[in-house]
């Protein structure tokens, strides 16, 4: 029964995300070295200080659009080589880059992140996917 549920959930999730970008965040070949200001936003944030101090993880990411579909104005960020990951996933961030300052707008956890084309409160809607005990859980943000 559990396998059948997971299959149906996967099918529904795939159809719901047809007009979206989804990134697997562990060892994704699209994720590259980030601009220094994006790295600094992550490494210098009070919320992430303990994580980076204890893990020694480096971050990588991919440029995306967050507010304006005509311009990449943010980055999806994850750790390099799955550093700091647990059995259900790892850290995922979205950093908005206004070219003068970079701000973390999402600090989450999972195995993938989906950026939907729907805009809410000025930003794209985002969901992350986490795997627990072979079942998938979706978090909408």
N, C-alpha and C positions, 0 to 999 in steps of 0.2 A: 504494500500500500504506500509506503514512504517513497519508493522509487517512482511510482505512478504520480504521486503528488508533486515530486520534484520535476518530473517531465512536463506536467501540465503547467506548473508555475513558470518553468523556463519558456514554454511556448507563449504563454500570456505576456511575460516580460518582453520577449523578443518582438512581439507584435506591437506592444505599447511603445517601444523605443525605436520604431522604424524611422522616425524623423528626428534622430538625435545622433550625437557623437558619443561613443562609448570607448573608454580606454581601460585596458587591463593595466593595473598599476605596478605589477611585479615584473621587473626586467623587461619592460616594454622597449623595443628597439627605436621607437619614435622619440623616446625621452632622451634629451641631450643635456649637456652642461648648460646651466642657467646664467643669465646676466648677473653680475655681482650684486646689484641692488636687490634682486629677487632673493638670492641666497642670504644676503644680510637681513632682509625682512624676516626670514625664518630663523636664522641662527641667533638673532638678537631679541626675539620676542620672549617676554617673560613666561608665557604659557609653554613654550617649547624648550626653555633653558635646560631643564633636568633631562629631557629626552636626548638632546644633542650632547650634553655633557657626559651622560652615562653610556650612550650607544656608540658615539664616534661616527655616526652615519653621515654620509654625504647625500645631497639631494640632486635630482635631475628632473626635467619636466618637458612639457610641450606647450607652445603658445596656442592660445584659444581666444575666441571672442566671448566676452561676458556681457557687455552692454550694447555694443554696436556690431551688427553682423558684417559690416564693411571693414572692420579693423580688429586685429588681434590686440586685445588690451588686458590680457591676463595669462596666467600659466596654471596648468594642472601640474602638481608637484608630488613626487613620491621619493622614497629613499632608493639609492643605488643598490643594485643586486639584492633586493629584498632585505636589506639591513634593518634590524629592529622589528621584523615581522613575527607574528605569532601564528598559530595554526589556522586562525580565521581571517587573517589579512594583515594589513599594515597601515601606517599613517598615510593620509592623503590630504593635501592642502590645495586650495585655490588662492592664488595671490593676484590681486588686481594691481595693474601697473599703470599709473597715470603719467609716467615718464618723469615726474618730479618726485614722486614718493610711491613706494610699493606697500600695500597693506594686505594682510591675510584676511580674506573674507569667508573662508571655510577651513576648518580644522576638523577632519573626520577620520574614519577608519573603514577599511574594506579591502576588497580584491579588485574592484573596478569602480569607475565613476562615469556617470552618464550626464551629458549636458544636453538638455532638451531645448528645442527652438522656442518654446513658450517663454514669454517674458512676464515676470511678476515682481512688483516693487522695483522696477528698473533693471533687474538682472535676469539672466536665464535661470530656469528652474533646473535643479541639480539633484541627482539621486546617486547613492552609493550602494554597492552590493557587498554583503558580507556572507561568508559561508560558515555555518555552525552545524556540526553533526551531520554533514551531508545535505542539509537543507539550506536554501538561500533566503536571506532576509534583505529586504529593500528598505532603505531609509530615504524619504523624500525631504529635500531641503529647499 
